Amino acid sequence: MNLRTKNRLEATFSLLLFALVIIAALRYQYYMLNAMAWEDESETIIISKLLATGGRLYSGVFSQHGPLIFLPGVIIEQFGDFKHQGYRAIIAIGQLIALYSIYKSPLFNNRVVARFYTGFAATVLLVYMHPYLAHMYMYHSIAGIMMVIILAQYTLPSIIMPEHVNRTGRITGNILITALPFAAITYTPAALLLFIASFRKEHLSQILISASSSAIFNIVFLMLIGSISGYLAIHVYLNIFIYSDMAHVALGNFSDISNTIARLMTGNLSEFLISFAIMASVAKLCSFEAGFP
């Protein structure tokens, strides 16, 4: 067998392995459409249905969450009466878009490396993050998808290799950064840090136009479905001054964190085997395309 034929066979086999990774990820997402139940998700879905039928957020309909998280639900409710599986499908599609944004990130000029990181991210997201409700239609799932796209397509490339960030990445990044506080006001500090870290004065006009367009869109959407005064009183004031004093989340020391990670990785044999199979396939794929034995 000559070298050209061998390389062609290895490339074909590597693509098949990567396809198996994608199929495994899609299968796991399908399983997560019916996995677990959580009251906060049901609340978000019910509020989306109420808003789609004319309810007014922060006046007739109470919620302490930001208005943006209800946008996907209001849209799909125009096409039918969907249950929680339909809403989780929105999150699943968003997660696939987020993974694709990693794969196509300007950070990677080598498709082998891009496939490795995409496979690793898919493994962590689908196998280990569902105990933290990442598959559910909730504000942190939506915000998490937004932040992955921001980091992969805009902020990290702007820091490491700004010359590789294209117009689409800048516009998308600034639209999503500006939208983050409308998903939850508590994301405002993160949005400001992302904006500062990504900002380059030579692209000022694109940044201002995309950021202001995003802000206008979110404000108009808020006005269409709810009350601005109610938003300031219930969402902004409640979350900043009231709810923050009620919610105390302690990360613990390093040993607690490491023990938690170890438990998540080894506490369920099927999850461990799935993650190991995916990562082994991706690693083998990378070794083939990089030319290693």
N, C-alpha and C positions, 0 to 999 in steps of 0.2 A: 504494500500500500504506500503510494507516494505521499509527500508532505501535504500537497494541496488537497488530496482526497481526505486525508486524516483531519485536516483543519475544517473541511466542510462537514464531515460527520460530527466532529466535536461541537461545531456551531449549531448544527441541527439538534443534537441531543441537548445542548444547553438551553435552546429555545423551548424545547419540550418540557424540560424541568421547570423553567420559569412559567410556562403555561399551567403546569400542575400546581404551582404555588398560587397562581391567580384563581384557579378553580377551587382549591382548598379554601382560600379566603372568601370567595363568593358563597361557598357552601356553609361556612361558619356564620357569615352574615345572615343567611337565610334562617339558620337555626336560631339566631338571636332575635328574630322578629317576634318570637313567642316566649322568650326566656325571661323569667322573673316578672315581678310586678311591683310598682312603686306608686304611692299615692300622689306624689308631686307631679309625676308624668300624667296621671289621669286628670289632675287639676289643670295642667297646661292644655291638654287636649280639649277638655270641656270648655275652657275659656275661649279657645280658638273657634269652637263651634258656635258659642254665643256671639262672638264678634262677627262671625260670618253671617249671622242672621240679624244683625243690626244692633247688637249690644254695644254699650259705650264703656270702654276701658277706663278705669280709675274714677268712674262716676256711677254708672249702673252696674258695672261688673268690677269686683275687687280683685286685684292682684298686686303683689309687691314686686313682680318681675318687670323687666324692660319690655317695651312694645315690639321690638324687632323680632323677638322669638316667636311671636304669634303670626308673623307674615307668611311663612310657608303653610301653616295650618289654614289661615284664611283663604289662601290661594287654592289649595286642594279641595277645600270644602265647597268651592264653586262647581266642582265636577262630581260631587257625590257625598254621601254620608260615610266617612271612613272611620274605622276602628283603630285601635292602637297599632295594629300591624302596618296600616297605611302610613301612619305618622312615623313609625320607626323606619319605614322604607325611605323616607326623606333623609333621615340621619345616615342610613346606609349609603345612599347615593352621595351625600355630602362627604362621607368618609372616603369613598372611592375617588372623589375629586381631589380630596386632600392628599391621598396617596399618589395620585397622578401628578399633583403639583410637586411632590418630592422627587418623583421620577424625572420630571422635566425641569428641575431646578437648575438655574444657571451655575450653581455650585459644582455641578458634575459635567465635565466634558468627556467623561468616559462612561459609556452605557453599562459596563460591567459594575462599576462602583454604584451607579444610580440604581441598578437592579438589586444590589446587595442592601442598600439602605432602605429601599422601598419594601423589600421583603422583610427586613428587620422591623420596620415601622408597622407593617401589616400584622406581624406576629404579636408585637406588644399590644397594639390596639385591639385586635380581635380576640386574643387569647387571655390577656391579663387585665385589660381595662374594663371589662364588663362588670366586675364586682363593684366598680365605681360608677356604674350606670351610664357608661359612655355610649351604649347602644340605644338609649332612650331619648325620647323627644323632650329634652329639657334644656334649660338655658346654657348650662356649662358644656353640654355636648355641642350645641350650635357654636358657642364662642370658641370651643376648642378646635373645631374644624376651621373657623376663620383664622385663628392664630397660627395653625400649621401652614395654611396657604400664605399668610403674611410672611412668616419666617422663611419658608422655602423659596418663595418667588421674589421676595423684596428685601426684607430687613437683613438677613444673613448675607445674601449676595452683595447688598449695598455696603456692608462692612468689609467683607473679604475681597470681593472683586467687583467694584462698582461699575467698571467698564462693561461688564457682561449683563447688566440689568437693562432690559429693553423697555420700551414705552408701555407695553401691555402689563408688564410686571409692576411698574411704578403706579400706573392708574389703578390696577386691581388692589395693590397693597394699600394705597391711600384711601380708597373707597372702603375697604374692610377695616382699616385702623380707625377711621372716623365713625364707622358703624358700631364698633365695639361698645362704647358707652351706652348705646341704645339697646344693646342686648342685656346689659346690666351696668348701672352707674358705677359699681365697684371696679369695673375694668378700666375706668378713666386713667388711673396712674399707669397701668400697663400700656394703654393706648398712647399716652404722652411719651413714655420711654421709647416705644417702638417708633413713634414719629420722629423723635429727636435722633435716634440711632440711624434711621434710614435717610434722613434729610440731606439733600445735596443741593446747594444753592443754584447750580447750573440748570436744575430742572424745576425751578421755582414755579413757573407758570403751570406746568403739568400737575404739580403737587397741589397748588391752590385750587385749580379747576376741579380736579377729581375729588379732593377733600370737601370743598364747598358743595359740590353736586350731591355727594353722599349725605352731608348734613341736611341739605334742603329736602332730599327724598325722605329721610327718616322723620323729619319734622312734619312734613305733609302727611305721611302715613299715620303718624301719631294724631294729627288733627282729624283725619278721616275716621279713625276707629275709637278715639278717646278724647280725653280732656287734658289740655296742657297744665292747667292749674292742678288738676288731680294728679297728674304725673309728677309735678314738683312736690306735692304734699305727700303722696303715698309712696311713690317709688324712690325719689331722691331723698327726701327728708327721713322717711322710715328706714331706708337701708343705711344711710350715713350716720344718723344720730340715735336711732332706736334699736334696729335689728342688730347692728354691729356690737352693741353691748350685751345682747342676749346670746349671740353665737360665739362660743369660745372653742376654737379648734387648736389643739396642741399637737405639734409634730413629734414631740418626744426627742430623746437623744439618738445618737447615731446607731446604737445597738438595736433600739426599737425599730428604727427604719429598716436596717439590714435584716432583722428577723422577719419583718413584714414582707419584704421582697422575697426572702427565701421561702416563706410559707406560700406565697402566691405562685412561685415557680415550681414547688414540689408538692403542694397540698393535694393536687388532683392529678392522678396518673394519666388520664386521657388528655388533659390539657398539656401536660409536660411532653407526652409523646407527639402530639400534634405540633407543638412549637419546635420540638427537636427535629421532626421530619421536615418542616418547612425550612428551618435555618440550615439544615444539612444539605437540602436541595439547592438552596440559594448559594451556599458556600461552594458546592461542587460546580454549580453554574459559573461562578466567578473564576474558579480555578481553571476551567476549560477555556473560557474566553480570554483569560489573562495569559494563557499558554503554559500553565503549570501542569504537571502530571496528576 
